[in-house]
Amino acid sequence: MILGFSIALIFFSVMMVILVLLHKGKGGGLSDMFGGGMSSTGGGSAVAERNLDRITIFMGVGWFVCIIVLSLLMKAKNG
Protein backbone atom coordinates (compact mmCIF):
# COMPACT_ATOMS: atom_id res chain seq x y z
CA MET A 1 0.00 0.00 0.00
CA ILE A 2 2.89 2.33 0.79
CA LEU A 3 4.41 1.53 -2.60
CA GLY A 4 1.18 2.41 -4.39
CA PHE A 5 0.86 5.77 -2.66
CA SER A 6 4.55 6.47 -3.27
CA ILE A 7 4.08 5.90 -7.00
CA ALA A 8 0.96 8.09 -6.95
CA LEU A 9 2.94 10.80 -5.14
CA ILE A 10 5.65 10.72 -7.81
CA PHE A 11 2.99 10.95 -10.53
CA PHE A 12 1.23 13.88 -8.85
CA SER A 13 4.56 15.64 -8.25
CA VAL A 14 5.63 15.38 -11.89
CA MET A 15 2.20 16.48 -13.09
CA MET A 16 2.25 19.48 -10.74
CA VAL A 17 5.60 20.62 -12.13
CA ILE A 18 4.35 20.28 -15.71
CA LEU A 19 1.05 22.03 -15.00
CA VAL A 20 2.66 24.93 -13.14
CA LEU A 21 5.06 25.44 -16.05
CA LEU A 22 2.14 25.49 -18.46
CA HIS A 23 0.44 28.34 -16.60
CA LYS A 24 0.60 31.78 -18.06
CA GLY A 25 2.63 34.18 -15.98
CA LYS A 26 3.27 37.88 -16.42
CA GLY A 27 5.22 37.38 -19.61
CA GLY A 28 3.43 34.26 -20.76
CA GLY A 29 4.44 30.72 -20.11
CA LEU A 30 4.78 27.41 -21.81
CA SER A 31 1.03 27.61 -22.39
CA ASP A 32 1.88 30.02 -25.23
CA MET A 33 3.07 27.02 -27.20
CA PHE A 34 -0.44 25.57 -27.11
CA GLY A 35 -2.35 28.69 -28.13
CA GLY A 36 -2.71 30.25 -24.69
CA GLY A 37 -0.61 33.23 -25.75
CA MET A 38 -2.89 34.33 -28.54
CA SER A 39 -4.72 37.40 -27.40
CA SER A 40 -7.70 37.15 -29.69
CA THR A 41 -11.13 38.51 -28.97
CA GLY A 42 -12.45 34.98 -28.54
CA GLY A 43 -12.53 33.40 -25.11
CA GLY A 44 -10.60 30.28 -26.14
CA SER A 45 -7.44 31.08 -24.19
CA ALA A 46 -9.43 32.09 -21.11
CA VAL A 47 -11.28 28.78 -21.21
CA ALA A 48 -8.00 26.91 -21.59
CA GLU A 49 -6.52 28.76 -18.60
CA ARG A 50 -9.58 28.01 -16.48
CA ASN A 51 -9.39 24.32 -17.37
CA LEU A 52 -5.66 24.33 -16.63
CA ASP A 53 -6.42 25.93 -13.26
CA ARG A 54 -8.99 23.25 -12.45
CA ILE A 55 -6.65 20.42 -13.43
CA THR A 56 -3.84 21.97 -11.38
CA ILE A 57 -6.09 22.28 -8.32
CA PHE A 58 -7.21 18.66 -8.72
CA MET A 59 -3.59 17.48 -8.96
CA GLY A 60 -2.62 19.61 -5.96
CA VAL A 61 -5.39 18.09 -3.85
CA GLY A 62 -4.32 14.60 -4.96
CA TRP A 63 -0.70 15.42 -4.08
CA PHE A 64 -1.74 16.68 -0.64
CA VAL A 65 -3.90 13.59 0.04
CA CYS A 66 -1.00 11.30 -0.94
CA ILE A 67 1.30 13.13 1.48
CA ILE A 68 -1.18 12.79 4.36
CA VAL A 69 -1.98 9.11 3.66
CA LEU A 70 1.71 8.22 3.31
CA SER A 71 2.58 9.93 6.57
CA LEU A 72 -0.22 8.09 8.39
CA LEU A 73 0.81 4.75 6.86
CA MET A 74 4.46 5.26 7.79
CA LYS A 75 3.51 6.32 11.32
CA ALA A 76 1.33 3.20 11.73
CA LYS A 77 4.09 0.99 10.35
CA ASN A 78 6.79 2.37 12.64
CA GLY A 79 4.61 2.97 15.67
SULPE-V166077 format. One record per pair of residues at least 12 apart in sequence whose ideal C-beta (glycine too) atoms are under 8 Angstrom apart, sorted by the first residue. I is the first residue (numbers start at 1). GAP is how many residues later the second one is. D is the distance in Angstrom with one decimal. If there is no record, write none. Layout:
I_GAP_D, I_GAP_D
This chain:
1_72_6.3, 2_68_6.8, 2_71_5.3, 2_72_7.0, 2_75_7.2, 5_61_5.4, 5_64_5.4, 5_65_4.9, 5_68_6.8, 6_64_6.7, 8_54_7.4, 8_58_5.2, 9_54_6.9, 9_57_4.2, 9_58_6.9, 9_61_6.4, 12_47_5.6, 12_50_4.9, 12_51_4.0, 12_54_5.9, 13_50_6.4, 15_44_4.9, 16_40_7.2, 16_43_5.3, 16_44_6.4, 16_47_5.8, 19_33_6.7, 19_36_6.2, 19_37_4.4, 19_40_6.0, 20_36_6.9, 22_12_7.6, 22_14_7.9, 22_30_6.0, 23_26_7.6, 23_29_6.3, 23_30_7.8, 23_33_7.1, 24_12_5.5, 24_13_7.3, 24_25_6.2, 31_17_7.2, 31_18_7.2, 31_21_6.8, 34_14_7.4, 35_13_7.0, 36_12_5.5, 36_13_6.4, 36_16_7.9
